[in-house]
Amino acid sequence: MDTPSQNRIAGAPISWGVCEVPGWGYQLTPDRVLKEMREVGLAATEIGPEGFLPGEPDAMAQALAHHGLQAVGGFTPLLLHVPDHDPLPEVAQLLESYAASKAEVLVLSAVTGQDGYDTRPELDADGWKLLLSNLDRLTALAAERGVRAVLHPHVGTMIENGDEVRRVLEHSAISLCLDTGHLLIGGTDPAELTRQAPERIAHTHMKDVDASLAAKVQSGRLTYTEAVREGMYRPLGAGDVDVEAIVTHLSARGYDGWYVLEQDTILTEEPRDRGPVEDVWTSAEHLRSVLRGAA
């Protein structure tokens, strides 16, 4: 029998190689991606990068409804530390499409302003002050529209490592997107963070990681993109993330948010076999098993 949490498992286009980074790789069509999400039994999807789904809110809602999927929300890369750039107008416009598609979660990422996630600058005191202020402003704006804003710590962004995550938790009101892979690669144990601060986690991106490849990213022997290409992200249960402990901590706290299966993938061509959906199947079945155990 399905538990309520099992009906909160969603997909993300990046698991099919669909990404906002220029030159990331071969991009599959929305029709194939959404169709395969339903084949896996997923209830919803994140929206994906700009242009993946129709930009007009009603058309986006219709495209999702055609495949029997709900919109969760989406990964939204924003400049949050630049003095002459106000992110609020852009987000206010985006939230209009959220209303039409009934999306619930605005997943914010504090990008550097550079393409990709292979290098990043460091924030000075003024940059931190502005970034934290913008996080709180965006949290309030989203709440006015009935949407939950969360910050996604992410490799190659302004919030990547453990000290930066702690600074956000201590000095802003925003909740977190617990991305189990990006946290581990950035040096934070996602299971320990979930144990310490489950009340701050409102959204999850569930992925597994080959820790040996993650260590090469941390040491600079591989760029982030090179490691993804080499298979750093693994299906749930096939890597070094303690998925069971994470789900156990969240379940004990009464977590009722989404579990988004998100295994970053780079494709070079149209798959000749089943393609990325095979790994998504594996992750979905593993997560369902863990959720049954936690229940």
ZALO-636600 format. One record per residue: residue in three letters; x, y, z of N, C-alpha, C in turn; residue number from 1. Coordinates in pm, whole numbers. Example, Ala and Ser with C-alpha at 12.3 -4.5 7.8 and 13.67 -1.06 7.14 Angstrom:
<recs>
   aa     nxx     nyy     nzz    caxx    cayy    cazz     cxx     cyy     czz    i
  ALA    1319    -569     780    1230    -450     780    1320    -330     780    1
  SER    1285    -225     708    1367    -106     714    1290       3     787    2
</recs>
This chain:
<recs>
   aa     nxx     nyy     nzz    caxx    cayy    cazz     cxx     cyy     czz    i
  MET      85    -120       0       0       0       0      88     125       0    1
  ASP      51     222     -82     126     347     -87     105     426      42    2
  THR     212     492      88     201     586     198     180     725     139    3
  PRO     131     822     219     116     958     165     245    1013     105    4
  SER     359     981     166     487    1032     115     518     979     -24    5
  GLN     476     855     -52     503     798    -183     428     871    -294    6
  ASN     321     938    -257     248    1019    -354     308    1159    -368    7
  ARG     420    1183    -300     490    1311    -308     627    1293    -374    8
  ILE     640    1194    -460     764    1173    -535     750    1239    -671    9
  ALA     841    1328    -702     837    1403    -828     964    1380    -908   10
  GLY     960    1424   -1032    1076    1416   -1119    1134    1553   -1147   11
  ALA    1245    1554   -1218    1308    1679   -1261    1371    1655   -1399   12
  PRO    1354    1749   -1491    1407    1729   -1626    1558    1704   -1632   13
  ILE    1635    1752   -1532    1780    1732   -1534    1815    1583   -1528   14
  SER    1724    1500   -1473    1750    1356   -1472    1750    1298   -1613   15
  TRP    1692    1372   -1707    1692    1335   -1848    1793    1421   -1926   16
  GLY    1881    1491   -1857    1984    1570   -1922    1941    1709   -1966   17
  VAL    1820    1752   -1927    1769    1884   -1967    1816    1986   -1865   18
  CYS    1897    2081   -1908    1966    2172   -1815    1974    2311   -1873   19
  GLU    1980    2411   -1783    1988    2552   -1823    2128    2594   -1866   20
  VAL    2230    2513   -1840    2368    2552   -1870    2394    2541   -2020   21
  PRO    2440    2648   -2086    2469    2641   -2230    2571    2531   -2261   22
  GLY    2542    2452   -2364    2635    2347   -2405    2639    2227   -2314   23
  TRP    2541    2213   -2224    2542    2103   -2127    2541    1967   -2195   24
  GLY    2462    1954   -2299    2454    1825   -2368    2329    1817   -2453   25
  TYR    2305    1701   -2508    2188    1679   -2594    2062    1694   -2510   26
  GLN    1964    1768   -2563    1842    1799   -2489    1724    1717   -2544   27
  LEU    1666    1633   -2462    1549    1555   -2501    1425    1643   -2508   28
  THR    1324    1597   -2580    1201    1675   -2595    1116    1667   -2469   29
  PRO    1039    1772   -2440     948    1767   -2325     852    1649   -2332   30
  ASP     802    1617   -2451     704    1509   -2462     763    1376   -2415   31
  ARG     886    1347   -2453     948    1221   -2410     973    1222   -2259   32
  VAL    1026    1333   -2209    1059    1341   -2067     933    1325   -1981   33
  LEU     829    1401   -2012     707    1396   -1931     637    1261   -1943   34
  LYS     638    1203   -2062     578    1070   -2080     650     967   -1994   35
  GLU     782     972   -1990     857     874   -1914     843     898   -1764   36
  MET     823    1022   -1722     795    1046   -1580     668     973   -1537   37
  ARG     566     979   -1619     441     911   -1586     458     759   -1588   38
  GLU     541     708   -1680     566     565   -1685     629     516   -1555   39
  VAL     711     600   -1493     777     565   -1367     679     576   -1250   40
  GLY     566     642   -1273     467     658   -1167     488     782   -1084   41
  LEU     559     880   -1137     580    1004   -1063     453    1088   -1067   42
  ALA     432    1164    -959     309    1241    -947     322    1383   -1001   43
  ALA     447    1430   -1013     467    1571   -1045     607    1590   -1101   44
  THR     633    1712   -1146     766    1745   -1197     801    1888   -1161   45
  GLU     931    1912   -1145     976    2050   -1146     969    2101   -1289   46
  ILE     962    2233   -1303     929    2293   -1432    1043    2282   -1533   47
  GLY    1166    2281   -1484    1279    2273   -1575    1325    2410   -1621   48
  PRO    1429    2415   -1704    1484    2543   -1747    1389    2619   -1839   49
  GLU    1414    2749   -1850    1331    2833   -1938    1331    2777   -2080   50
  GLY    1211    2763   -2136    1198    2710   -2271    1167    2563   -2278   51
  PHE    1184    2491   -2167    1152    2348   -2170    1002    2327   -2180   52
  LEU     926    2398   -2098     779    2397   -2105     731    2530   -2162   53
  PRO     608    2537   -2211     557    2664   -2263     567    2775   -2159   54
  GLY     605    2893   -2201     620    3004   -2109     489    3065   -2063   55
  GLU     386    3056   -2145     257    3112   -2109     193    3022   -2002   56
  PRO     151    3079   -1889     108    2998   -1775       1    2895   -1805   57
  ASP    -105    2933   -1877    -211    2837   -1906    -162    2725   -1997   58
  ALA     -76    2759   -2093     -23    2656   -2184      67    2559   -2108   59
  MET     144    2612   -2011     226    2524   -1929     139    2427   -1850   60
  ALA      33    2479   -1790     -57    2395   -1711    -120    2288   -1798   61
  GLN    -158    2324   -1921    -220    2227   -2012    -121    2118   -2053   62
  ALA       6    2157   -2077     108    2058   -2116     130    1957   -2005   63
  LEU     132    2003   -1882     150    1912   -1769      27    1824   -1751   64
  ALA     -91    1884   -1760    -215    1808   -1742    -229    1699   -1848   65
  HIS    -180    1726   -1969    -186    1627   -2077    -114    1498   -2038   66
  HIS      -9    1512   -1956      69    1395   -1913      32    1352   -1771   67
  GLY     -72    1412   -1714    -115    1372   -1582     -19    1408   -1472   68
  LEU      54    1518   -1490     154    1560   -1392     115    1693   -1328   69
  GLN     153    1707   -1205     138    1833   -1133     271    1908   -1138   70
  ALA     266    2040   -1131     388    2120   -1123     427    2137    -977   71
  VAL     552    2104    -946     604    2123    -811     648    2267    -792   72
  GLY     709    2322    -893     781    2448    -886     905    2431    -971   73
  GLY    1007    2508    -945    1122    2490   -1030    1250    2551    -977   74
  PHE    1361    2500   -1031    1494    2550   -1000    1510    2685   -1066   75
  THR    1538    2788    -986    1543    2925   -1035    1677    2989   -1001   76
  PRO    1771    2992   -1097    1900    3055   -1071    1889    3207   -1075   77
  LEU    1938    3272    -971    1925    3418    -959    2054    3481    -910   78
  LEU    2079    3602    -958    2186    3685    -901    2131    3753    -776   79
  LEU    2187    3719    -662    2136    3771    -536    2236    3859    -462   80
  HIS    2356    3874    -517    2463    3945    -446    2516    4067    -520   81
  VAL    2449    4104    -628    2498    4214    -713    2420    4341    -682   82
  PRO    2486    4449    -641    2415    4568    -592    2317    4631    -690   83
  ASP    2348    4631    -819    2260    4700    -915    2161    4605    -982   84
  HIS    2139    4488    -920    2045    4391    -978    1943    4352    -872   85
  ASP    1816    4386    -899    1708    4351    -808    1636    4227    -863   86
  PRO    1640    4113    -792    1578    3991    -844    1427    3987    -827   87
  LEU    1368    4080    -751    1225    4069    -721    1134    4079    -844   88
  PRO    1155    4175    -936    1064    4181   -1052    1061    4053   -1134   89
  GLU    1177    3991   -1153    1184    3865   -1228    1106    3755   -1157   90
  VAL    1120    3748   -1026    1051    3644    -950     901    3671    -944   91
  ALA     862    3798    -932     720    3831    -930     651    3784   -1058   92
  GLN     718    3802   -1172     661    3756   -1300     654    3603   -1303   93
  LEU     760    3538   -1254     761    3392   -1252     648    3335   -1168   94
  LEU     620    3401   -1056     517    3350    -966     377    3355   -1028   95
  GLU     359    3436   -1131     231    3435   -1202     207    3300   -1269   96
  SER     312    3241   -1325     297    3108   -1386     278    3002   -1280   97
  TYR     333    3025   -1163     312    2930   -1053     164    2922   -1017   98
  ALA      99    3036   -1017     -43    3039    -982    -125    2957   -1080   99
  ALA     -95    2969   -1209    -171    2896   -1311    -148    2746   -1302  100
  SER     -26    2705   -1269       6    2562   -1265      -2    2504   -1124  101
  LYS     -39    2588   -1026     -54    2545    -887      76    2490    -829  102
  ALA     187    2546    -873     317    2506    -820     334    2560    -678  103
  GLU     408    2486    -596     415    2514    -453     549    2567    -405  104
  VAL     657    2539    -477     790    2563    -423     876    2640    -522  105
  LEU     934    2750    -476    1029    2829    -554    1169    2792    -509  106
  VAL    1243    2720    -593    1374    2669    -556    1480    2767    -605  107
  LEU    1534    2846    -513    1628    2952    -548    1772    2902    -539  108
  SER    1851    2947    -634    1995    2919    -633    2069    3050    -654  109
  ALA    2167    3075    -569    2242    3202    -572    2359    3189    -669  110
  VAL    2332    3208    -797    2435    3185    -899    2538    3298    -900  111
  THR    2649    3270    -966    2763    3363    -966    2752    3471   -1073  112
  GLY    2674    3445   -1178    2671    3533   -1294    2753    3478   -1409  113
  GLN    2827    3369   -1384    2903    3301   -1489    2821    3183   -1541  114
  ASP    2852    3137   -1663    2789    3017   -1715    2847    2894   -1646  115
  GLY    2759    2800   -1611    2807    2675   -1556    2840    2682   -1408  116
  TYR    2894    2569   -1359    2917    2554   -1215    3058    2504   -1184  117
  ASP    3153    2541   -1270    3289    2488   -1252    3380    2581   -1172  118
  THR    3348    2709   -1165    3428    2804   -1085    3333    2901   -1018  119
  ARG    3383    2969    -914    3300    3068    -846    3388    3164    -769  120
  PRO    3343    3289    -752    3414    3385    -667    3374    3367    -521  121
  GLU    3436    3444    -432    3397    3444    -291    3325    3574    -260  122
  LEU    3228    3567    -170    3153    3685    -130    3228    3763     -24  123
  ASP    3224    3897     -37    3275    3980      71    3159    4013     166  124
  ALA    3186    4092     269    3085    4121     371    2962    4189     311  125
  ASP    2985    4285     220    2871    4354     158    2789    4259      71  126
  GLY    2858    4170       1    2789    4073     -82    2702    3980       1  127
  TRP    2754    3937     114    2677    3852     204    2553    3925     257  128
  LYS    2572    4049     296    2461    4127     351    2348    4139     248  129
  LEU    2386    4167     123    2285    4183      18    2219    4049     -14  130
  LEU    2298    3943     -22    2242    3812     -54    2142    3768      53  131
  LEU    2177    3781     178    2087    3740     285    1960    3825     286  132
  SER    1976    3954     260    1859    4042     253    1767    4000     139  133
  ASN    1825    3970      23    1743    3927     -91    1672    3795     -65  134
  LEU    1738    3704       6    1672    3578      40    1546    3603     123  135
  ASP    1556    3693     220    1439    3722     304    1331    3796     225  136
  ARG    1371    3887     136    1273    3958      53    1198    3861     -38  137
  LEU    1271    3768     -98    1209    3671    -188    1121    3572    -112  138
  THR    1162    3536       8    1080    3449      91     945    3515     119  139
  ALA     949    3643     153     825    3716     184     739    3732      58  140
  LEU     801    3763     -56     726    3779    -180     656    3649    -219  141
  ALA     728    3539    -211     668    3410    -245     553    3376    -151  142
  ALA     573    3402     -22     469    3370      76     341    3448      48  143
  GLU     356    3571       1     237    3651     -34     155    3583    -143  144
  ARG     222    3504    -229     153    3435    -339     120    3290    -304  145
  GLY     140    3252    -178     111    3115    -137     214    3014    -180  146
  VAL     338    3058    -203     446    2972    -250     557    2970    -144  147
  ARG     617    2855    -125     727    2839     -30     860    2857    -103  148
  ALA     938    2957     -63    1072    2976    -119    1172    2892     -40  149
  VAL    1263    2827    -111    1370    2751     -48    1501    2784    -118  150
  LEU    1609    2778     -43    1742    2799    -102    1806    2664    -131  151
  HIS    1860    2653    -250    1926    2531    -296    2078    2551    -289  152
  PRO    2147    2504    -183    2294    2502    -188    2338    2419    -308  153
  HIS    2434    2471    -384    2465    2410    -513    2612    2433    -544  154
  VAL    2678    2329    -590    2818    2342    -631    2832    2452    -736  155
  GLY    2934    2535    -721    2960    2639    -820    2870    2761    -808  156
  THR    2800    2776    -695    2719    2895    -668    2775    2965    -545  157
  MET    2710    3073    -505    2760    3149    -391    2736    3077    -258  158
  ILE    2648    2979    -257    2622    2899    -137    2652    2754    -171  159
  GLU    2769    2709    -133    2813    2575    -171    2856    2491     -50  160
  ASN    2943    2545      35    3004    2462     139    2931    2473     273  161
  GLY    2977    2395     369    2909    2386     498    2902    2516     573  162
  ASP    3011    2594     572    3009    2723     642    2907    2817     582  163
  GLU    2895    2814     450    2799    2903     382    2655    2860     412  164
  VAL    2630    2730     416    2496    2682     450    2461    2724     593  165
  ARG    2555    2708     686    2528    2748     825    2501    2897     836  166
  ARG    2573    2976     758    2552    3121     763    2411    3157     718  167
  VAL    2362    3090     616    2225    3114     570    2126    3073     678  168
  LEU    2147    2958     738    2055    2911     842    2051    3007     961  169
  GLU    2165    3065     995    2174    3150    1113    2125    3292    1088  170
  HIS    2133    3340     964    2110    3482     939    1999    3512     839  171
  SER    1922    3411     798    1807    3437     713    1692    3347     758  172
  ALA    1573    3379     711    1455    3301     749    1420    3196     645  173
  ILE    1491    3192     534    1453    3103     425    1472    2957     463  174
  SER    1384    2871     413    1399    2727     429    1499    2675     326  175
  LEU    1535    2548     342    1633    2488     251    1569    2386     159  176
  CYS    1624    2377      39    1609    2260     -45    1727    2169     -12  177
  LEU    1698    2054      46    1802    1958      79    1838    1880     -47  178
  ASP    1942    1926    -116    1991    1851    -231    2101    1758    -181  179
  THR    2069    1630    -174    2158    1536    -107    2293    1524    -178  180
  GLY    2295    1548    -308    2420    1539    -383    2505    1662    -373  181
  HIS    2447    1778    -400    2525    1901    -397    2580    1930    -257  182
  LEU    2502    1897    -154    2552    1917     -18    2674    1830       6  183
  LEU    2667    1702     -29    2780    1613      -6    2903    1659     -83  184
  ILE    2884    1696    -209    2998    1741    -289    3058    1870    -232  185
  GLY    2971    1955    -175    3018    2079    -116    3077    2064      23  186
  GLY    3077    1942      77    3141    1918     205    3046    1908     323  187
  THR    2915    1905     299    2816    1892     407    2755    1752     402  188
  ASP    2750    1684     516    2685    1555     523    2533    1578     525  189
  PRO    2462    1542     417    2318    1574     414    2239    1503     522  190
  ALA    2280    1382     561    2209    1311     666    2226    1383     800  191
  GLU    2346    1433     827    2370    1504     952    2297    1638     954  192
  LEU    2294    1707     842    2218    1833     835    2070    1807     859  193
  THR    2019    1698     803    1878    1664     823    1851    1632     969  194
  ARG    1946    1567    1036    1929    1537    1178    1930    1664    1262  195
  GLN    2019    1759    1226    2038    1879    1307    1928    1983    1285  196
  ALA    1880    1996    1162    1788    2106    1132    1672    2062    1043  197
  PRO    1598    1957    1082    1490    1909     994    1380    2013     975  198
  GLU    1365    2103    1073    1258    2203    1065    1286    2307     957  199
  ARG    1411    2318     908    1443    2416     805    1435    2356     665  200
  ILE    1405    2228     653    1402    2162     523    1258    2152     475  201
  ALA    1231    2217     363    1094    2221     310    1082    2155     174  202
  HIS    1193    2108     119    1193    2051     -16    1318    1965     -26  203
  THR    1312    1856    -103    1431    1773    -118    1455    1741    -265  204
  HIS    1583    1740    -301    1629    1684    -427    1707    1559    -391  205
  MET    1653    1444    -427    1713    1317    -388    1801    1264    -501  206
  LYS    1930    1258    -471    2025    1198    -564    2132    1127    -484  207
  ASP    2197    1031    -544    2307     961    -480    2437    1000    -550  208
  VAL    2548     977    -482    2676    1031    -529    2786     927    -511  209
  ASP    2872     917    -610    2996     843    -598    3096     933    -525  210
  ALA    3124     900    -399    3206     988    -315    3348    1002    -368  211
  SER    3400     901    -439    3536     911    -491    3545    1017    -600  212
  LEU    3442    1028    -683    3440    1134    -784    3413    1269    -720  213
  ALA    3327    1272    -618    3303    1397    -546    3431    1451    -486  214
  ALA    3516    1362    -433    3643    1404    -374    3734    1468    -478  215
  LYS    3726    1421    -601    3807    1480    -708    3759    1621    -744  216
  VAL    3629    1644    -732    3577    1780    -752    3624    1871    -638  217
  GLN    3616    1821    -516    3657    1899    -400    3805    1937    -406  218
  SER    3888    1847    -459    4032    1873    -466    4074    1948    -592  219
  GLY    3981    1965    -686    4013    2035    -809    4068    1946    -919  220
  ARG    4073    1814    -894    4124    1723    -998    4025    1707   -1113  221
  LEU    3897    1729   -1084    3794    1729   -1187    3707    1853   -1170  222
  THR    3660    1907   -1281    3557    2010   -1269    3425    1941   -1238  223
  TYR    3329    2020   -1195    3197    1965   -1167    3140    1899   -1292  224
  THR    3148    1967   -1406    3090    1913   -1529    3159    1783   -1569  225
  GLU    3292    1778   -1557    3364    1655   -1591    3318    1538   -1504  226
  ALA    3297    1566   -1375    3255    1460   -1283    3114    1411   -1315  227
  VAL    3024    1504   -1351    2889    1461   -1391    2899    1372   -1514  228
  ARG    2982    1411   -1608    2997    1334   -1731    3051    1194   -1702  229
  GLU    3133    1182   -1598    3192    1053   -1563    3100     968   -1475  230
  GLY    2982    1022   -1440    2886     942   -1363    2892     963   -1213  231
  MET    2927    1085   -1170    2933    1113   -1026    2799    1090    -959  232
  TYR    2690    1126   -1027    2557    1103    -971    2511     963   -1005  233
  ARG    2462     895    -902    2420     756    -915    2273     743    -879  234
  PRO    2206     637    -925    2069     612    -878    2068     594    -727  235
  LEU    1957     627    -664    1946     612    -520    1975     468    -480  236
  GLY    2060     453    -377    2098     321    -330    2225     269    -394  237
  ALA    2278     337    -495    2397     290    -566    2520     376    -537  238
  GLY    2506     472    -445    2617     561    -413    2644     567    -264  239
  ASP    2696     681    -219    2743     695     -82    2659     787       5  240
  VAL    2544     831     -41    2453     912      39    2367     820     126  241
  ASP    2351     855     253    2271     773     345    2123     811     329  242
  VAL    2063     759     224    1924     794     191    1830     753     304  243
  GLU    1851     637     362    1761     587     466    1763     679     588  244
  ALA    1882     725     629    1889     814     745    1820     946     716  245
  ILE    1836     999     597    1772    1126     560    1621    1114     567  246
  VAL    1567    1011     507    1422     991     507    1371     967     648  247
  THR    1446     893     728    1406     866     866    1397     994     947  248
  HIS    1500    1081     935    1499    1208    1008    1383    1296     964  249
  LEU    1361    1303     833    1251    1387     782    1115    1332     825  250
  SER    1099    1202     816     971    1141     853     942    1163    1000  251
  ALA    1044    1152    1085    1024    1172    1229     979    1314    1260  252
  ARG    1018    1408    1175     980    1547    1194     843    1578    1132  253
  GLY     785    1482    1060     657    1505     995     669    1577     863  254
  TYR     781    1559     794     804    1624     665     692    1589     566  255
  ASP     632    1690     505     524    1666     409     553    1732     274  256
  GLY     680    1762     249     718    1823     122     742    1718      14  257
  TRP     793    1765     -99     819    1676    -212     955    1609    -199  258
  TYR     962    1487    -250    1089    1418    -275    1109    1419    -427  259
  VAL    1201    1501    -472    1223    1515    -616    1344    1430    -656  260
  LEU    1321    1335    -744    1430    1253    -797    1508    1336    -898  261
  GLU    1633    1362    -866    1711    1454    -949    1854    1404    -960  262
  GLN    1880    1329   -1066    2013    1274   -1090    2071    1343   -1212  263
  ASP    2154    1444   -1189    2207    1524   -1301    2276    1433   -1402  264
  THR    2241    1453   -1528    2286    1366   -1636    2326    1450   -1756  265
  ILE    2428    1406   -1828    2469    1470   -1953    2457    1366   -2065  266
  LEU    2379    1400   -2167    2364    1313   -2284    2443    1370   -2401  267
  THR    2490    1281   -2487    2561    1325   -2608    2475    1309   -2733  268
  GLU    2367    1229   -2722    2279    1205   -2836    2149    1145   -2786  269
  GLU    2053    1130   -2876    1928    1063   -2843    1960     920   -2799  270
  PRO    1914     879   -2681    1945     743   -2634    1893     636   -2729  271
  ARG    1974     533   -2752    1935     425   -2841    1870     310   -2763  272
  ASP    1889     312   -2630    1822     214   -2545    1717     288   -2462  273
  ARG    1684     239   -2344    1584     306   -2262    1631     442   -2212  274
  GLY    1759     460   -2202    1812     591   -2166    1797     624   -2018  275
  PRO    1790     754   -1985    1791     797   -1845    1678     742   -1760  276
  VAL    1565     708   -1822    1451     660   -1744    1487     534   -1664  277
  GLU    1586     459   -1710    1625     338   -1637    1675     371   -1497  278
  ASP    1760     474   -1488    1810     515   -1356    1698     575   -1271  279
  VAL    1607     648   -1333    1496     707   -1258    1409     597   -1199  280
  TRP    1384     491   -1277    1309     376   -1224    1377     321   -1099  281
  THR    1509     300   -1109    1584     244    -996    1572     333    -874  282
  SER    1587     464    -893    1577     558    -781    1438     558    -721  283
  ALA    1337     558    -807    1199     563    -758    1166     439    -675  284
  GLU    1206     323    -722    1178     201    -647    1253     199    -514  285
  HIS    1377     245    -514    1453     250    -389    1388     346    -290  286
  LEU    1350     462    -337    1289     561    -248    1156     511    -194  287
  ARG    1076     448    -278     949     393    -231     972     289    -120  288
  SER    1074     208    -138    1105     108     -36    1147     174      95  289
  VAL    1231     276      86    1276     347     207    1160     416     276  290
  LEU    1071     478     198     956     546     257     862     448     327  291
  ARG     846     330     268     763     229     334     824     189     466  292
  GLY     955     174     469    1023     138     593    1012     247     698  293
  ALA    1022     372     656    1013     483     751     872     496     806  294
  ALA     773     461     724     633     472     770     602     366     874  295
</recs>
